[in-house]
């Protein structure tokens, strides 16, 4: 098992688009088949 934690920045978007955009961004950092991993994310408040 492995865990990869990465903070990424995305522009504001509707919630229904967010999961797909996170998956696309995650493909850059995950060295495995993206369809073989579990992806979870949390929306953080904007930086001050």
C-alpha positions in Angstrom: 0.0 0.0 0.0 1.1 3.6 -0.6 -0.2 7.0 0.1 0.4 10.1 -1.9 -0.6 13.5 -0.5 -0.3 16.6 -2.7 -1.7 20.1 -2.4 -2.9 21.4 -5.8 -4.5 24.6 -6.8 -7.5 24.7 -9.1 -9.6 27.6 -10.2 -13.1 28.0 -8.7 -15.6 25.7 -10.4 -18.9 24.0 -9.7 -18.8 21.0 -7.4 -20.0 18.7 -10.1 -16.8 19.5 -12.2 -14.4 19.3 -9.3 -14.0 15.5 -9.0 -13.1 15.2 -12.7 -10.6 18.0 -12.5 -8.9 16.6 -9.4 -8.6 13.2 -11.1 -7.0 14.9 -14.2 -4.6 16.8 -12.0 -3.8 13.7 -9.9 -2.6 11.8 -13.0 0.5 14.0 -13.0 1.6 12.8 -9.6 0.4 9.2 -9.3 2.8 6.7 -10.9 0.1 4.0 -11.2 -2.9 3.5 -13.5 -5.3 6.2 -12.4 -8.2 3.7 -12.7 -6.5 1.4 -10.2 -6.2 3.9 -7.3 -8.6 5.5 -4.8 -8.6 9.3 -5.0 -10.0 11.5 -2.2 -9.8 15.2 -1.8 -10.7 18.1 0.5 -11.4 21.7 -0.5 -9.3 24.0 1.6 -10.1 27.7 2.2 -8.3 30.2 0.0 -4.8 31.4 1.1 -5.0 34.8 2.8 
